[in-house]
Amino acid sequence: MVNSRNSIQNSIPDDIALQIASSLEVMDVCSLGSCSRFWKELCGSDCVWEVLCKDRWPAIAWDQKSDQKMDSDSKGWRELYIFKHNEMAGKAALIHDFVERALAYESIEVGNYLKAIELLNSLHFGFKDVEMFLLKPKLHVLLNLVGLHYCIICLGVPVEYVVEALNQSQISERQVCVQWWKLGRWFYGFRLRDELHSRSITLGDLAAYNEEVLGVLHRGAIHEVIRVQISIAKPMHSSWSQQVAQV
């Protein structure tokens, strides 16, 4: 039997094989590396994992000696990627814990919601970190929302990329309800009752085009808005839905 390594080497030049491996996502690299000894050696090489590190964490100055680099002269890029991934997983656990503690009856006040966004920013999460640790169907939908908001508003990720990530994770149809109260208007010397506004919306629609709700979430309780509350959307009767839509 012809050795599989020689067979592959004869059919695919090493530089082409390296280009193939370097163009894959991390899970695909790991899968390809389990196919044969040839692919295992190639997919474990520093040049492949260096690309993966720099692609996932582009904000890090990898060319400088720093704690983030972990002295890559002595540690391979694959080991560095694993170390950094585990570090981000630990940070993600902090976000999960914070949001879960802030939840009250399946809702969260906008002050705590924005603190979760600030915490994400302080922990230097990238888009792919958010995809891996926050945009998952098994998590609470408000964690999904925090990740979505952070990517669009703080990271400036193009909307189409966020929508694609939601679709791939199969969470684009999950719904949240955002309610906000505005101070009642003054009318002939009397202040009218505070106005309640309520919007139930899917994550996909929110990411794609609903600037009103994202704007309310990003600004929080300021000026005429005295309170903002976010919760899981609950089914409503059609007549009530029509009334809310007219608010």
GROMACS elastic network, one bead per residue, 0.5 to 0.9 nm:
[ bonds ]
;  ai    aj funct       b0    kb
    1     4     6  0.85361   500
    2     5     6  0.86007   500
    2     6     6  0.73436   500
    2     7     6  0.67080   500
    3     6     6  0.53991   500
    3     7     6  0.61846   500
    3     8     6  0.87683   500
    4     8     6  0.60981   500
    4     9     6  0.84138   500
    4    36     6  0.74063   500
    4    37     6  0.81677   500
    4    38     6  0.77942   500
    5     8     6  0.53145   500
    5     9     6  0.60651   500
    5    10     6  0.85187   500
    5    36     6  0.74350   500
    5    37     6  0.67595   500
    5    38     6  0.51451   500
    5    39     6  0.83424   500
    6    10     6  0.59769   500
    6    11     6  0.85987   500
    6    38     6  0.85042   500
    7    10     6  0.51940   500
    7    11     6  0.63608   500
    7    12     6  0.86651   500
    8    11     6  0.51060   500
    8    12     6  0.58198   500
    8    13     6  0.83315   500
    8    38     6  0.77476   500
    9    12     6  0.52845   500
    9    13     6  0.59553   500
    9    14     6  0.66866   500
    9    17     6  0.86894   500
    9    38     6  0.82142   500
   10    13     6  0.69314   500
   12    15     6  0.83130   500
   12    16     6  0.64812   500
   12    17     6  0.62035   500
   13    16     6  0.53688   500
   13    17     6  0.62562   500
   13    18     6  0.86574   500
   14    17     6  0.50465   500
   14    18     6  0.60770   500
   14    19     6  0.86118   500
   14    42     6  0.88260   500
   15    18     6  0.50334   500
   15    19     6  0.62293   500
   15    20     6  0.87009   500
   16    19     6  0.50125   500
   16    20     6  0.62551   500
   16    21     6  0.87403   500
   17    20     6  0.50766   500
   17    21     6  0.63180   500
   17    22     6  0.85888   500
   17    39     6  0.85513   500
   17    42     6  0.80748   500
   18    21     6  0.51526   500
   18    22     6  0.59950   500
   18    23     6  0.86129   500
   18    42     6  0.69305   500
   18    43     6  0.80550   500
   18    47     6  0.85672   500
   18    48     6  0.75304   500
   19    22     6  0.50468   500
   19    23     6  0.62230   500
   19    48     6  0.87529   500
   20    23     6  0.54076   500
   20    24     6  0.69030   500
   21    24     6  0.55827   500
   21    25     6  0.86935   500
   21    28     6  0.84655   500
   21    29     6  0.62412   500
   21    32     6  0.79441   500
   21    33     6  0.89851   500
   21    39     6  0.86360   500
   21    42     6  0.77442   500
   21    43     6  0.63162   500
   21    48     6  0.67130   500
   22    25     6  0.82783   500
   22    29     6  0.81187   500
   22    43     6  0.82878   500
   22    47     6  0.78471   500
   22    48     6  0.50988   500
   22    49     6  0.79970   500
   22    51     6  0.67978   500
   22    52     6  0.78309   500
   23    29     6  0.89042   500
   23    48     6  0.86559   500
   23    51     6  0.87550   500
   24    27     6  0.80661   500
   24    28     6  0.58387   500
   24    29     6  0.59285   500
   24    52     6  0.86668   500
   25    28     6  0.53324   500
   25    29     6  0.62123   500
   25    30     6  0.87937   500
   25    52     6  0.75243   500
   26    29     6  0.50241   500
   26    30     6  0.62843   500
   26    31     6  0.86758   500
   26    49     6  0.84951   500
   26    52     6  0.68734   500
   27    30     6  0.51480   500
   27    31     6  0.62343   500
   27    32     6  0.86295   500
   28    32     6  0.59967   500
   28    33     6  0.83861   500
   29    32     6  0.51349   500
   29    33     6  0.60214   500
   29    34     6  0.88071   500
   29    43     6  0.61156   500
   29    44     6  0.86017   500
   29    48     6  0.86451   500
   30    33     6  0.50686   500
   30    34     6  0.66246   500
   30    40     6  0.83905   500
   30    43     6  0.72505   500
   30    44     6  0.85461   500
   31    34     6  0.54056   500
   31    35     6  0.71164   500
   32    35     6  0.54648   500
   32    36     6  0.81211   500
   32    39     6  0.64109   500
   32    40     6  0.74269   500
   32    43     6  0.72980   500
   33    36     6  0.67587   500
   33    37     6  0.77684   500
   33    38     6  0.81109   500
   33    41     6  0.73830   500
   33    42     6  0.74808   500
   33    43     6  0.53065   500
   33    44     6  0.73360   500
   34    37     6  0.77456   500
   34    39     6  0.71256   500
   34    40     6  0.59534   500
   35    38     6  0.82643   500
   35    39     6  0.63881   500
   35    40     6  0.71661   500
   36    39     6  0.53434   500
   36    40     6  0.60183   500
   36    41     6  0.86779   500
   37    41     6  0.61985   500
   37    42     6  0.85598   500
   38    41     6  0.54616   500
   38    42     6  0.62866   500
   38    43     6  0.85703   500
   39    43     6  0.56777   500
   39    44     6  0.81889   500
   40    43     6  0.52738   500
   40    44     6  0.60408   500
   40    45     6  0.87093   500
   41    44     6  0.52585   500
   41    45     6  0.64162   500
   42    45     6  0.53434   500
   42    46     6  0.89221   500
   42    48     6  0.78960   500
   43    46     6  0.85332   500
   43    47     6  0.89266   500
   43    48     6  0.63862   500
   43    49     6  0.79462   500
   44    47     6  0.86210   500
   44    48     6  0.70941   500
   44    49     6  0.72173   500
   44    77     6  0.89270   500
   44    78     6  0.68582   500
   45    48     6  0.56611   500
   45    49     6  0.66794   500
   45    50     6  0.87155   500
   45    76     6  0.83305   500
   45    77     6  0.80860   500
   45    78     6  0.77508   500
   46    49     6  0.52196   500
   46    50     6  0.57739   500
   46    51     6  0.85452   500
   46    76     6  0.61677   500
   46    77     6  0.53036   500
   46    78     6  0.67160   500
   47    50     6  0.52229   500
   47    51     6  0.65190   500
   47    52     6  0.89467   500
   47    77     6  0.79504   500
   48    51     6  0.54816   500
   48    52     6  0.66201   500
   48    53     6  0.89838   500
   48    77     6  0.83434   500
   48    78     6  0.84569   500
   49    53     6  0.60804   500
   49    54     6  0.85675   500
   49    76     6  0.83970   500
   49    77     6  0.52914   500
   49    78     6  0.52938   500
   49    79     6  0.88898   500
   49    80     6  0.86541   500
   49    81     6  0.72081   500
   50    53     6  0.51442   500
   50    54     6  0.62174   500
   50    55     6  0.84346   500
   50    76     6  0.87797   500
   50    77     6  0.54540   500
   50    78     6  0.76088   500
   50    80     6  0.89545   500
   50    81     6  0.83275   500
   51    54     6  0.53080   500
   51    55     6  0.59263   500
   51    56     6  0.85428   500
   51    77     6  0.89759   500
   52    55     6  0.51091   500
   52    56     6  0.60879   500
   52    57     6  0.84919   500
   52    77     6  0.87687   500
   52    78     6  0.88079   500
   52    81     6  0.77563   500
   53    56     6  0.53881   500
   53    57     6  0.60479   500
   53    58     6  0.78966   500
   53    62     6  0.88827   500
   53    77     6  0.74065   500
   53    78     6  0.83858   500
   53    80     6  0.79676   500
   53    81     6  0.58681   500
   53    84     6  0.86828   500
   54    57     6  0.52770   500
   54    58     6  0.50746   500
   54    59     6  0.82707   500
   54    60     6  0.77152   500
   54    62     6  0.74123   500
   55    58     6  0.55880   500
   55   128     6  0.89976   500
   56    59     6  0.89175   500
   56   126     6  0.70090   500
   56   127     6  0.78128   500
   56   128     6  0.60417   500
   56   129     6  0.75759   500
   57    60     6  0.59556   500
   57   125     6  0.83588   500
   57   126     6  0.63226   500
   57   127     6  0.87498   500
   57   128     6  0.82860   500
   57   129     6  0.86084   500
   58    61     6  0.78182   500
   58    62     6  0.85401   500
   58   126     6  0.81206   500
   59    62     6  0.87136   500
   59   124     6  0.84601   500
   59   126     6  0.82175   500
   60    63     6  0.87087   500
   60    68     6  0.75995   500
   60    69     6  0.86812   500
   61    64     6  0.57979   500
   61    65     6  0.85780   500
   61    66     6  0.83287   500
   61    68     6  0.85107   500
   61    69     6  0.84350   500
   62    65     6  0.75747   500
   62    66     6  0.80149   500
   62    68     6  0.77409   500
   62    69     6  0.61353   500
   63    66     6  0.88911   500
   63    69     6  0.83425   500
   64    69     6  0.76831   500
   65    68     6  0.81967   500
   65    69     6  0.64465   500
   65    70     6  0.80058   500
   65    71     6  0.67472   500
   65    72     6  0.87276   500
   66    69     6  0.53376   500
   66    70     6  0.67003   500
   66    71     6  0.73463   500
   67    70     6  0.51727   500
   67    71     6  0.75179   500
   68    71     6  0.83654   500
   68    80     6  0.87697   500
   68    84     6  0.79468   500
   69    72     6  0.58584   500
   69    80     6  0.73407   500
   70    73     6  0.85776   500
   70    74     6  0.83752   500
   70    75     6  0.72571   500
   70    80     6  0.70645   500
   71    74     6  0.59491   500
   71    75     6  0.65032   500
   72    76     6  0.59397   500
   72    77     6  0.65920   500
   72    80     6  0.73085   500
   73    76     6  0.72637   500
   75    78     6  0.82624   500
   75    79     6  0.64244   500
   75    80     6  0.67483   500
   76    79     6  0.53752   500
   76    80     6  0.62925   500
   76    81     6  0.87354   500
   77    81     6  0.60388   500
   77    82     6  0.86206   500
   78    81     6  0.50708   500
   78    82     6  0.63347   500
   78    83     6  0.86412   500
   79    82     6  0.51430   500
   79    83     6  0.61436   500
   79    84     6  0.86038   500
   80    83     6  0.50576   500
   80    84     6  0.60969   500
   80    85     6  0.84575   500
   81    84     6  0.51533   500
   81    85     6  0.59604   500
   81    86     6  0.85567   500
   82    85     6  0.50562   500
   82    86     6  0.61514   500
   82    87     6  0.85167   500
   83    86     6  0.53095   500
   83    87     6  0.62144   500
   83    88     6  0.88004   500
   84    88     6  0.62337   500
   84    89     6  0.85874   500
   85    88     6  0.51680   500
   85    89     6  0.61755   500
   85    90     6  0.87357   500
   85   129     6  0.83941   500
   86    90     6  0.63193   500
   86    91     6  0.87403   500
   87    90     6  0.52408   500
   87    91     6  0.64776   500
   87    92     6  0.87634   500
   88    92     6  0.60479   500
   88    93     6  0.86047   500
   88   123     6  0.83440   500
   88   125     6  0.76893   500
   88   129     6  0.72263   500
   88   133     6  0.86392   500
   89    93     6  0.63471   500
   89    94     6  0.89416   500
   89   129     6  0.84759   500
   89   132     6  0.89184   500
   89   133     6  0.71174   500
   90    93     6  0.51620   500
   90    94     6  0.68195   500
   91    94     6  0.51771   500
   91    95     6  0.67922   500
   91    96     6  0.89524   500
   91   120     6  0.85411   500
   91   123     6  0.69611   500
   91   125     6  0.88539   500
   92    95     6  0.51054   500
   92    96     6  0.63021   500
   92    97     6  0.86367   500
   92   120     6  0.82771   500
   92   123     6  0.88902   500
   92   125     6  0.88109   500
   92   129     6  0.85614   500
   92   130     6  0.85821   500
   92   133     6  0.62701   500
   92   134     6  0.78011   500
   93    96     6  0.50012   500
   93    97     6  0.60656   500
   93    98     6  0.85123   500
   93   133     6  0.86327   500
   94    97     6  0.51393   500
   94    98     6  0.60816   500
   94    99     6  0.86842   500
   94   119     6  0.87838   500
   95    98     6  0.51324   500
   95    99     6  0.62257   500
   95   100     6  0.85281   500
   95   116     6  0.65266   500
   95   117     6  0.89482   500
   95   119     6  0.72421   500
   95   120     6  0.71675   500
   95   143     6  0.83128   500
   96    99     6  0.54235   500
   96   100     6  0.61211   500
   96   101     6  0.86129   500
   96   134     6  0.84762   500
   96   139     6  0.87385   500
   96   140     6  0.89516   500
   96   143     6  0.71519   500
   97   100     6  0.51847   500
   97   101     6  0.61049   500
   97   102     6  0.85515   500
   98   101     6  0.52680   500
   98   102     6  0.61675   500
   98   103     6  0.87890   500
   98   112     6  0.86255   500
   98   116     6  0.70746   500
   99   103     6  0.62204   500
   99   108     6  0.80761   500
   99   112     6  0.77557   500
   99   113     6  0.75167   500
   99   116     6  0.68448   500
   99   142     6  0.79605   500
   99   143     6  0.70869   500
  100   103     6  0.53073   500
  100   104     6  0.86697   500
  100   140     6  0.85774   500
  100   143     6  0.88405   500
  101   104     6  0.80651   500
  102   107     6  0.84075   500
  102   108     6  0.62230   500
  102   109     6  0.79850   500
  102   112     6  0.64588   500
  102   113     6  0.81782   500
  103   106     6  0.57062   500
  103   107     6  0.53925   500
  103   109     6  0.81233   500
  103   112     6  0.89011   500
  103   231     6  0.89253   500
  104   107     6  0.53165   500
  104   108     6  0.61909   500
  104   109     6  0.85831   500
  105   108     6  0.82867   500
  105   231     6  0.86362   500
  106   230     6  0.87006   500
  106   231     6  0.59117   500
  106   232     6  0.66629   500
  107   142     6  0.83694   500
  107   229     6  0.67440   500
  107   230     6  0.54477   500
  107   232     6  0.69447   500
  108   111     6  0.83549   500
  108   112     6  0.68310   500
  108   113     6  0.65392   500
  108   142     6  0.83178   500
  108   228     6  0.87856   500
  108   229     6  0.58447   500
  108   230     6  0.53290   500
  108   231     6  0.63895   500
  109   112     6  0.57325   500
  109   113     6  0.62874   500
  109   114     6  0.88682   500
  109   227     6  0.78426   500
  109   228     6  0.61616   500
  109   230     6  0.63851   500
  109   231     6  0.89016   500
  110   114     6  0.60172   500
  110   115     6  0.84409   500
  110   217     6  0.68741   500
  110   218     6  0.88081   500
  110   220     6  0.58156   500
  110   221     6  0.71828   500
  110   227     6  0.75798   500
  110   228     6  0.53316   500
  110   229     6  0.57469   500
  110   230     6  0.69759   500
  111   114     6  0.53638   500
  111   115     6  0.63105   500
  111   116     6  0.88739   500
  111   220     6  0.69121   500
  111   221     6  0.77033   500
  111   228     6  0.83102   500
  112   116     6  0.63316   500
  112   117     6  0.88036   500
  113   116     6  0.52411   500
  113   117     6  0.66565   500
  113   118     6  0.89189   500
  113   142     6  0.87772   500
  113   146     6  0.73194   500
  113   217     6  0.84071   500
  113   230     6  0.83032   500
  114   118     6  0.62180   500
  114   119     6  0.85590   500
  114   146     6  0.84396   500
  114   217     6  0.79457   500
  114   218     6  0.74491   500
  114   220     6  0.76389   500
  115   119     6  0.60759   500
  115   120     6  0.86203   500
  116   119     6  0.50057   500
  116   120     6  0.62765   500
  116   121     6  0.86983   500
  116   146     6  0.71535   500
  117   120     6  0.51545   500
  117   121     6  0.63535   500
  117   122     6  0.87636   500
  117   146     6  0.63767   500
  117   147     6  0.79577   500
  117   149     6  0.78140   500
  117   150     6  0.60593   500
  117   154     6  0.84510   500
  118   121     6  0.50320   500
  118   122     6  0.61618   500
  118   123     6  0.86517   500
  118   150     6  0.87561   500
  119   122     6  0.50709   500
  119   123     6  0.62206   500
  119   124     6  0.87665   500
  120   123     6  0.52161   500
  120   124     6  0.64984   500
  120   125     6  0.59439   500
  120   146     6  0.89017   500
  120   147     6  0.85103   500
  120   150     6  0.76201   500
  121   124     6  0.51994   500
  121   125     6  0.63041   500
  121   126     6  0.89345   500
  121   150     6  0.78842   500
  121   154     6  0.75851   500
  121   155     6  0.87977   500
  122   125     6  0.79718   500
  125   128     6  0.81506   500
  125   129     6  0.58367   500
  125   130     6  0.66921   500
  126   129     6  0.51696   500
  126   130     6  0.63888   500
  126   131     6  0.87719   500
  126   151     6  0.81659   500
  126   155     6  0.76634   500
  127   130     6  0.51679   500
  127   131     6  0.62919   500
  127   132     6  0.87844   500
  127   147     6  0.88095   500
  127   150     6  0.88789   500
  127   151     6  0.63014   500
  127   155     6  0.74812   500
  127   157     6  0.75066   500
  127   162     6  0.88296   500
  128   132     6  0.61702   500
  128   133     6  0.85769   500
  129   132     6  0.51760   500
  129   133     6  0.60440   500
  129   134     6  0.79032   500
  130   133     6  0.52897   500
  130   134     6  0.51052   500
  130   135     6  0.63635   500
  130   144     6  0.89822   500
  130   147     6  0.58688   500
  130   148     6  0.82724   500
  130   150     6  0.86166   500
  130   151     6  0.77731   500
  131   134     6  0.59066   500
  131   136     6  0.74589   500
  131   147     6  0.79317   500
  131   165     6  0.68533   500
  131   166     6  0.85306   500
  131   169     6  0.83371   500
  132   135     6  0.65686   500
  132   136     6  0.73329   500
  133   136     6  0.69386   500
  133   147     6  0.87670   500
  134   137     6  0.88768   500
  134   139     6  0.72270   500
  134   143     6  0.60121   500
  134   144     6  0.54841   500
  134   145     6  0.85512   500
  134   146     6  0.79109   500
  134   147     6  0.56817   500
  134   148     6  0.85287   500
  135   139     6  0.77882   500
  135   141     6  0.87923   500
  135   143     6  0.76423   500
  135   144     6  0.50410   500
  135   145     6  0.82856   500
  135   147     6  0.65448   500
  135   148     6  0.76610   500
  135   165     6  0.76656   500
  135   166     6  0.68301   500
  135   169     6  0.66303   500
  135   171     6  0.74858   500
  136   139     6  0.57372   500
  136   140     6  0.86232   500
  136   141     6  0.87519   500
  136   143     6  0.88441   500
  136   144     6  0.69656   500
  136   166     6  0.85151   500
  136   169     6  0.58994   500
  136   170     6  0.79647   500
  136   171     6  0.70681   500
  137   140     6  0.77439   500
  137   141     6  0.77704   500
  137   144     6  0.81726   500
  137   169     6  0.66713   500
  137   170     6  0.67727   500
  137   171     6  0.57190   500
  137   174     6  0.86928   500
  138   141     6  0.86190   500
  139   142     6  0.82778   500
  139   143     6  0.66141   500
  139   144     6  0.71454   500
  140   143     6  0.54312   500
  140   144     6  0.67726   500
  140   145     6  0.89686   500
  140   232     6  0.89409   500
  141   145     6  0.62370   500
  141   146     6  0.87093   500
  141   171     6  0.84638   500
  141   174     6  0.69205   500
  141   175     6  0.75444   500
  141   176     6  0.72750   500
  141   203     6  0.88184   500
  141   231     6  0.86511   500
  141   232     6  0.70206   500
  142   146     6  0.61703   500
  142   147     6  0.86179   500
  142   176     6  0.74971   500
  142   230     6  0.78520   500
  142   231     6  0.72060   500
  142   232     6  0.74283   500
  143   146     6  0.50518   500
  143   147     6  0.63300   500
  143   148     6  0.86348   500
  144   147     6  0.52297   500
  144   148     6  0.61963   500
  144   149     6  0.86796   500
  144   171     6  0.81483   500
  144   203     6  0.81506   500
  145   149     6  0.60256   500
  145   150     6  0.84372   500
  145   176     6  0.81087   500
  145   203     6  0.70399   500
  146   149     6  0.52400   500
  146   150     6  0.60920   500
  146   151     6  0.86611   500
  147   150     6  0.51707   500
  147   151     6  0.62213   500
  147   152     6  0.87793   500
  148   151     6  0.53352   500
  148   152     6  0.63922   500
  148   153     6  0.85590   500
  148   162     6  0.71115   500
  148   166     6  0.85755   500
  148   203     6  0.79162   500
  148   206     6  0.89684   500
  148   207     6  0.71412   500
  149   152     6  0.54063   500
  149   153     6  0.58195   500
  149   154     6  0.75629   500
  149   207     6  0.80766   500
  149   214     6  0.74018   500
  149   217     6  0.84965   500
  149   218     6  0.81936   500
  150   153     6  0.54824   500
  150   154     6  0.50313   500
  150   155     6  0.64290   500
  150   156     6  0.83788   500
  151   154     6  0.58296   500
  151   156     6  0.61336   500
  151   157     6  0.55171   500
  151   158     6  0.85721   500
  151   159     6  0.88795   500
  151   162     6  0.73459   500
  152   155     6  0.59588   500
  152   157     6  0.52067   500
  152   158     6  0.69857   500
  152   159     6  0.67586   500
  152   162     6  0.75245   500
  152   207     6  0.77373   500
  153   156     6  0.55444   500
  153   157     6  0.79048   500
  153   214     6  0.86192   500
  153   218     6  0.79510   500
  154   157     6  0.82514   500
  156   159     6  0.84628   500
  157   160     6  0.84259   500
  157   161     6  0.68354   500
  157   162     6  0.69028   500
  158   161     6  0.55327   500
  158   162     6  0.67203   500
  158   163     6  0.89433   500
  159   162     6  0.51502   500
  159   163     6  0.61501   500
  159   164     6  0.85556   500
  159   207     6  0.64262   500
  159   208     6  0.62138   500
  159   209     6  0.86671   500
  160   163     6  0.50850   500
  160   164     6  0.60790   500
  160   165     6  0.86110   500
  160   207     6  0.85762   500
  160   208     6  0.74646   500
  161   164     6  0.50691   500
  161   165     6  0.62156   500
  161   166     6  0.87000   500
  162   165     6  0.50601   500
  162   166     6  0.62574   500
  162   167     6  0.86692   500
  162   204     6  0.86701   500
  162   207     6  0.70439   500
  162   208     6  0.84958   500
  163   166     6  0.50727   500
  163   167     6  0.62095   500
  163   168     6  0.86313   500
  163   172     6  0.73919   500
  163   203     6  0.85957   500
  163   204     6  0.60378   500
  163   205     6  0.86805   500
  163   207     6  0.64302   500
  163   208     6  0.67444   500
  164   167     6  0.50715   500
  164   168     6  0.61036   500
  164   169     6  0.85869   500
  164   172     6  0.89409   500
  165   168     6  0.51237   500
  165   169     6  0.61857   500
  165   170     6  0.84743   500
  165   171     6  0.88693   500
  165   172     6  0.86661   500
  166   169     6  0.52112   500
  166   170     6  0.60252   500
  166   171     6  0.54125   500
  166   173     6  0.86989   500
  166   203     6  0.77356   500
  166   204     6  0.67741   500
  167   171     6  0.63204   500
  167   172     6  0.54883   500
  167   173     6  0.85599   500
  167   204     6  0.78535   500
  168   171     6  0.79383   500
  168   172     6  0.86496   500
  169   172     6  0.78083   500
  170   173     6  0.74938   500
  170   174     6  0.86299   500
  171   174     6  0.54097   500
  171   175     6  0.89447   500
  171   202     6  0.88398   500
  171   203     6  0.72748   500
  171   204     6  0.78958   500
  172   175     6  0.82684   500
  172   202     6  0.64398   500
  172   203     6  0.50593   500
  172   205     6  0.77595   500
  172   207     6  0.89509   500
  173   201     6  0.87309   500
  173   202     6  0.51848   500
  173   203     6  0.62074   500
  173   204     6  0.62599   500
  173   205     6  0.83218   500
  174   201     6  0.82970   500
  174   202     6  0.53372   500
  174   203     6  0.59078   500
  174   204     6  0.79983   500
  174   232     6  0.87552   500
  174   233     6  0.86106   500
  175   200     6  0.66683   500
  175   201     6  0.53652   500
  175   203     6  0.60564   500
  175   204     6  0.88522   500
  175   232     6  0.64122   500
  175   233     6  0.53955   500
  175   234     6  0.83729   500
  176   199     6  0.82566   500
  176   200     6  0.56960   500
  176   201     6  0.57222   500
  176   202     6  0.63626   500
  176   203     6  0.72950   500
  176   230     6  0.70495   500
  176   231     6  0.57414   500
  176   234     6  0.82773   500
  177   198     6  0.69807   500
  177   199     6  0.55876   500
  177   201     6  0.64697   500
  177   202     6  0.88422   500
  177   229     6  0.82379   500
  177   230     6  0.57727   500
  177   231     6  0.51959   500
  177   232     6  0.57003   500
  177   234     6  0.77869   500
  178   197     6  0.82374   500
  178   198     6  0.57807   500
  178   199     6  0.53414   500
  178   200     6  0.64554   500
  178   201     6  0.82790   500
  178   213     6  0.72594   500
  178   216     6  0.86971   500
  178   217     6  0.82031   500
  178   228     6  0.71920   500
  178   229     6  0.59221   500
  178   231     6  0.65799   500
  178   232     6  0.86990   500
  178   233     6  0.83594   500
  179   196     6  0.70288   500
  179   197     6  0.55849   500
  179   199     6  0.64512   500
  179   200     6  0.86856   500
  179   227     6  0.81778   500
  179   228     6  0.57047   500
  179   229     6  0.52721   500
  179   230     6  0.64435   500
  179   231     6  0.84626   500
  180   195     6  0.82240   500
  180   196     6  0.59456   500
  180   197     6  0.53343   500
  180   198     6  0.65823   500
  180   216     6  0.79264   500
  180   221     6  0.83538   500
  180   225     6  0.68107   500
  180   226     6  0.75591   500
  180   227     6  0.55383   500
  180   229     6  0.63476   500
  180   230     6  0.87931   500
  181   184     6  0.89118   500
  181   194     6  0.63708   500
  181   195     6  0.54537   500
  181   197     6  0.62665   500
  181   198     6  0.88440   500
  181   221     6  0.88336   500
  181   224     6  0.83896   500
  181   225     6  0.57242   500
  181   226     6  0.57456   500
  181   227     6  0.53438   500
  181   228     6  0.66332   500
  181   229     6  0.89799   500
  182   185     6  0.86454   500
  182   194     6  0.55708   500
  182   195     6  0.50294   500
  182   196     6  0.65971   500
  182   197     6  0.79508   500
  182   223     6  0.88403   500
  182   224     6  0.53798   500
  182   226     6  0.58212   500
  182   227     6  0.75274   500
  183   191     6  0.84319   500
  183   192     6  0.81832   500
  183   193     6  0.74212   500
  183   195     6  0.64350   500
  183   223     6  0.88763   500
  183   224     6  0.54000   500
  183   225     6  0.64461   500
  183   226     6  0.66279   500
  184   191     6  0.57268   500
  184   195     6  0.59042   500
  184   224     6  0.85727   500
  185   190     6  0.82390   500
  185   191     6  0.55142   500
  185   192     6  0.54094   500
  185   193     6  0.76530   500
  185   194     6  0.77560   500
  185   195     6  0.86412   500
  186   189     6  0.61609   500
  186   190     6  0.53813   500
  186   192     6  0.60862   500
  187   190     6  0.51329   500
  187   191     6  0.60226   500
  187   192     6  0.68518   500
  188   191     6  0.82989   500
  191   194     6  0.85676   500
  192   195     6  0.85487   500
  195   247     6  0.86554   500
  196   247     6  0.77175   500
  197   244     6  0.75221   500
  197   245     6  0.88892   500
  197   247     6  0.60887   500
  198   244     6  0.64554   500
  198   245     6  0.78713   500
  198   247     6  0.76751   500
  199   213     6  0.75982   500
  199   233     6  0.88791   500
  199   244     6  0.76768   500
  199   245     6  0.75221   500
  200   232     6  0.86508   500
  200   233     6  0.58411   500
  200   234     6  0.82865   500
  201   204     6  0.83166   500
  201   205     6  0.65746   500
  201   206     6  0.64145   500
  201   210     6  0.88284   500
  201   213     6  0.89925   500
  201   233     6  0.76995   500
  202   205     6  0.53016   500
  202   206     6  0.61027   500
  202   207     6  0.86314   500
  202   233     6  0.88478   500
  203   206     6  0.50019   500
  203   207     6  0.61163   500
  203   208     6  0.85049   500
  204   207     6  0.52966   500
  204   208     6  0.60947   500
  204   209     6  0.88105   500
  205   208     6  0.50265   500
  205   209     6  0.61789   500
  205   210     6  0.65712   500
  206   209     6  0.59941   500
  206   211     6  0.75888   500
  206   213     6  0.73967   500
  206   214     6  0.72814   500
  207   210     6  0.67622   500
  207   211     6  0.84505   500
  207   214     6  0.83659   500
  208   211     6  0.87078   500
  209   212     6  0.87944   500
  210   213     6  0.59735   500
  210   214     6  0.66241   500
  210   215     6  0.86681   500
  211   214     6  0.51142   500
  211   215     6  0.57346   500
  211   216     6  0.84972   500
  212   215     6  0.51292   500
  212   216     6  0.63315   500
  212   217     6  0.87818   500
  213   216     6  0.50877   500
  213   217     6  0.62370   500
  213   218     6  0.85753   500
  214   217     6  0.50727   500
  214   218     6  0.60236   500
  214   219     6  0.85607   500
  215   218     6  0.51055   500
  215   219     6  0.60638   500
  215   220     6  0.83644   500
  216   219     6  0.53668   500
  216   220     6  0.59223   500
  216   221     6  0.81971   500
  216   225     6  0.86926   500
  216   228     6  0.78111   500
  217   220     6  0.53225   500
  217   221     6  0.86130   500
  217   228     6  0.75257   500
  217   229     6  0.89824   500
  217   230     6  0.86759   500
  219   222     6  0.67857   500
  220   225     6  0.76982   500
  220   226     6  0.87086   500
  220   227     6  0.76670   500
  220   228     6  0.64782   500
  221   224     6  0.79574   500
  221   225     6  0.51229   500
  221   226     6  0.51754   500
  221   227     6  0.51805   500
  221   228     6  0.60885   500
  222   225     6  0.53426   500
  222   226     6  0.64872   500
  222   227     6  0.82860   500
  223   226     6  0.73336   500
  225   228     6  0.75081   500
  230   233     6  0.89217   500
  231   234     6  0.87437   500
  233   236     6  0.89017   500
  236   239     6  0.83064   500
  236   240     6  0.64866   500
  236   241     6  0.60869   500
  237   240     6  0.53721   500
  237   241     6  0.61439   500
  237   242     6  0.87718   500
  238   242     6  0.62457   500
  238   243     6  0.87345   500
  239   242     6  0.52323   500
  239   243     6  0.64488   500
  239   244     6  0.88736   500
  240   243     6  0.50555   500
  240   244     6  0.62566   500
  240   245     6  0.86100   500
  241   244     6  0.52106   500
  241   245     6  0.61493   500
  241   246     6  0.87573   500
  242   245     6  0.50972   500
  242   246     6  0.64513   500
  243   246     6  0.53009   500
  243   247     6  0.67576   500
  244   247     6  0.52430   500
